[in-house]
Amino acid sequence: MEFHKDEPLTPNGRLFLQPEFNHITTCAIGFKHPLNIQSIKTEFLNSYILKHPRMSSLFVIDEHGNEFWRRTQIDLDDHLIIHPPQNPGFELFETDEKLQEEYINAILSDFAVSCPLSTDKPLWELHFYVDLKCMVFRLHHALGDGISLMSLYLASCRRLDGTKFDGSVNVTKAAEIKKGVKSKSKSKSKYGIEGLWSMLKMIWWTILSVLDFIGRCSSLVKDTRTVLSGGDGVELWPRMAASAKFSLQDMKTVKAAIPGATINDVLFGVISSGFSKYLKIQSPHAIKEGLQITGIAMVNLRKKPGLQVASKLNHRVVCNTTFMFTNMVGPQEEMTLAGNPMTFIRSSSTSLPQAIIMHMMSYAGIANMQILVAKDIIPNPRFLANCFQDALVEMKNAALIYPTNK
């Protein structure tokens, strides 16, 4: 019998298990054909998922209050949950994609404020909705970040031609990053005073950002209240979800028209324009010169080791902003699980103390942004999703007027 020593939680793990940040990631995966649960179960039994230390460990607290991961034997059936058919029936979901999306979003909304994961087993579950041709993966964020968890799942998938997928969702090579940094530094060195001015501006904005962060930690700095703002205990309020879909090619068209822009720059432009559209219609008198709406953007800093800020500090910063946003690059080609092609990947999470939480996941040329809102604040998240989609269309049309920057 193999013996495994208990492992203490990492600072990240302790952060996400705190009452303020009991954070659960929910990932909905759609399929082209009806689900064959036995085939999927066989695929998981033979995958690395069940062998991964975090996926096969219990969260335990000893008599001294110390928190540990303790390895245990996995019984896959304890983690599989098969749900009965939804009301309309399989035939309607087959022909009405919007109805299917509506039901899936309703499921994700319910998961956002209910159904905590049981600590009697490793902190993950796999839900099957056969009539919706959808599988929902629920994992506690203490098990890993979005990139590591998605890589773990994709390692069980295959390409359409049947070849294995390595599970990598990071499409930028380190060598290319270094090359880009080197070329940028060279171009700046050509311009002497211009390069110095750019550095001074960077230092200035860094100082302002640090001061803003300190202000939000102490609650001295807060966003101006708008119809998008939450309230005390908003993380416990009922939620609604909607999906915005973007073409990666449209984003690249906009990016090409703006010197030095990145896809993330385009994305934040879409978010800014989308919020402006929403506010102009929902609260036209609220938009004033200098109105600031601040968001938290989660990024991967795996190559920067170090300790995390405390959970209460994180919670205070989040409380003093309006929205949270994450963006993750998925596979650029179609994938299959147990021979069944996947049609979409949408990520969501349990509620944070903000009225708006957005997660973007790209897959096979389409970026799905899952928008989770407090329904008492934003009763029609579908309209907000349309604002974001319309913003990208307008930006693309404007970009086509100008010559492409090469």
Summary of the structure (lengths in Angstrom):
residues: 406
radius of gyration: 22.4
end to end distance: 61.3
largest distance: 68.9
contacts: 1183
relative contact order: 0.16
helix: 42%
strand: 22%
